[in-house]
Amino acid sequence: EKEKLNLEEWFKNLDITWKRIFKQEIDINRKPTLIDIEDIINLENVDCSKSYIISLDPLKYFKRLKKLDISNTKIKKLDKISGCLSLEEINASNTEIKDITPLQNLVNLKKLDVSNTKVSSIEEVNGIIELIYFNTPVEQKAKDAENEIVLDPLFLSAVDLVVISQQGSVSLLQRRLKLGYSRAARIVDQLEETGIVGASDGSKARHVLYQDIDSVNIHLASLNIPIIINSEYIVNTEKKLKKVFGKDYFFKVSSS
């Protein structure tokens, strides 16, 4: 009886915005019954984006919560969801959060969007092996990284060209990708930096060190340092790479 009373009291004490959100999530427009409230507590997905919420306190009891969207709200802190260990996805874009430390123990977290926030470091959650950062402010994150490789958006196209043709040639990239000399040369340098082509030998084309794309993928995954392509992803372990890109491509520009 005590648990039932607590659930009812919990819902009764919610502000009007949270009541509306939860009723919408379970698709009712009446006063919720105890069973309804139990359904609310057991929700796996909660979308409170573009709402007037200012605290995540009601969610601290949501042990089954897997997906949470708090984007475009006035939320400043994430501490109330630090115990929601089932969380797999969080969209916290366009909020006022500064610190993601409360997420460091969310071992099931796989997707995190903190674009357009005041978050300036992702070090606190680097221990979450499967976590991928979507649409993060990469330029700021890169300042915090001790080592990273920032690659041209056409890097992947260049990989295809040089591996298929077995020519690490600046002129090839200029011709096939319609690039100026400086950019094409910079991409060839990136191919060397990532170990795909050999060092420069005068005017000769660079030696391509891999015979097929699969071999390149395995090599790139083994680098085990942050790779940044087109400000879309930060990935820094083989497990993270495999999780997102699978066996066909460990690296690709995404429109997610």
N, C-alpha and C positions, 0 to 999 in steps of 0.2 A: 504494500500500500504506500510505503514511503517513497518508492521509486516513481509510482504513478503521480503522487502529489508533487514531487520535484519536477517532473516533466510538464505538468500543467502549470505550475508556478513559473517555470522557465519561460514558457510561451507567453504567459500572461504579462510577464515583465519586459518582453521585447518591445522595442519602439515600433512605431507604425510602419516604417520602411521595411524593417526585417520581417514583420508579419506579412506584409504584402509580397515580399520576395518569396518567402517559404510557401505561402498559399499558392502562389503562381507555379512554383516548382512541382507541387503535387497536384496541381490543377483542381483547386477547389475555390469557391467564392463564398463560403459560409464559415461559421465558427468551427474550428477544427476539433474533432473528437480526440480522445486519448490515442486511438489507433492512428489517426492522422499525424499526431505529433510524433509518435514513434516512427512513422514513415519519414517525417522531416529529419529527425535525428539520424536516420539511416541513409540519407541521401548520398549518392555517389558523385553527383554533379550539381554544382551550385553556380548560377550566373547572376551576379549582382552588379554587373557592369552598368555604367551610366546612371547609377542610383545615388542617393544622398547619404549613404552609410558613411560613418566616420570611424567605426571600430569593428574589428572582426571577432569581438568577444563571444557572440552567440555560436561561433563555429568551433570553439574549443572542445565541444562535446561530440563533434562529428568524426568518429573513429573510422568510418567507412568512406569518407570523402576522398575521391580520386581526382576530380577535375574542378578547378576553381577559377572563375573569371571575375576579377575585381577591377578591371580596366576602367579608366575614365571616372574614377571616384576620388574622394578626398582622403583616402586611406594613407596614413603615415607610418604605421608600424605593422609588422608581421608576427609579433611575438605570440599572439593569441592562437595562431595555427601551428605553433612549433610542435604540438603533440599530435597533430593529424598525420600520423605516420603512413597512412595509405595514399597520401597525395602523390599523384603522378604528373599532373600538369597545373601550372599556375600562370595566368595572364595577369600581370600587375602593371601593364603598360599605362602610361599617362596617369600615374598616381604620384603622391608626394613622398613615397618611401625613399629612405636613404640607406638603410642597413638590411642586408639579407642574411645576417648571422642566424636569426631564428630558424632558417631553413636548413642549417648544416646537418641536422640529424634526420632529415627526411630522405631516407635511403632509397625510397621507391620513386623519387622525383626524377622525371625524364625530360620534361620540357619546361623552360622558364623564359618568360618574356618580361623584361624590365626596361623596355625602350621608353624613352621620354620620361625618365624618372631621375632622382638625384643619386641613384646608385653609382658609385665610382670604383668599386672593387668587387671582383667575383671570387677572391681568394677564399672567402669563408665557406664556399660550397664546392671548392675544387675536389674535395674528397668523395663527392657523390659520383661514382664511376660512370653511370649511365646518363648523367645529366647533359643535355644539349641546351645551349643558350640561343634563343631565337630573337632576331632583331635587337640585339643588345647594342648599346653605344660603343662600338668596337674601338673607336679612336681613344676613348678614355681608358678602356680596359687594357689596351695595348701598353699604356704607360705603366701599368702595374705589373706587366709580365716581364720576367727576367730575360726570357728568350722567346722570340716568336718569328715566324716567317709570314710576311704580308705579301700576298700574291696578286698579280694582275688579274682582273676579271676574265681575261682571255687565256689564262694559264692552261685551263683544261683543253681548250681547242688546240693550243700549242702542243700539249702532250700527245694528243691524238695524231697530229701532223708529223711530229718528229719520230714517234714510235713506228707509225705505219710506213713512213718513207725511209726511216733509218738515216735521217739527215738532220743534224743539229745546226741548221743554217739560219742566220739572220735574214738572208734574202728570201728564203722559203717562207718565213713568217710574214715578211713584208708583202710578198706576192699573194699568198693564199688568204691571209687575214686582212689584207689591205691596210697595213700599218706603216707609219713612218719609221725611219731607221732607228731613232732613239728608243722608241717604245719596243720595237722588235728586239733590239739588242738587250734591253732591260729584261725582257721575258726570257731570253736565252740565258742570261746571267742567273735568273731565278731557277731555270731548269738545271743549271750547274749547282746552285746552292742546295737544291733538294735532291741532288745526286742522280738526276735522270740522264744528264749528258756529261761528258768529260770536260776537262779544262781547255781553254783556248790554245790553239796551235797556229798562230799567225792568221792567215786568211782562209785556212782550211775550215770546213764544216766541223762542228763538234762531234765527237764519237758518241753515239747513243748507246747507253749502258744496258738497256733492256730491250728484249725482242718482242714483247707483247704487253698489252695493257694490264692483264692480271698480275704480271710480275711487278709492274709499276705500282699497282695498288698495294701489294704486299710490302713493297719497299717504303712507300709513303706512310703506311700505317706504323711501320717500325720506327719512324723518326721520333715519335713520342714527345713532341713539343708542339706548342700552339701553332695552328695553321689558320690564317685568315684569308678568305677569298671574298672579294666584293662586299665586305662589311655585312655578311650574312651569318656566318657561323664562327664560333670559336670551339675547336675540338682539340683535345690534347692527349688522348690515349687511344690505343688500338681498339679497345672495347667500345669507346664512344664512337669511333669512326664506323665500325661494323654495325653498330646499333642504328645509325642514321642512314648510311649509304649502302649497306649491304655489300655483297661480294663484287658487284659490277663496277661500282665507283665509290671509293672512300671519300672523294672530294667532288662536290659539284655545287654550282650556284643554285640557290633555291629561291622560290618566290613565295615561300610560306609566310 
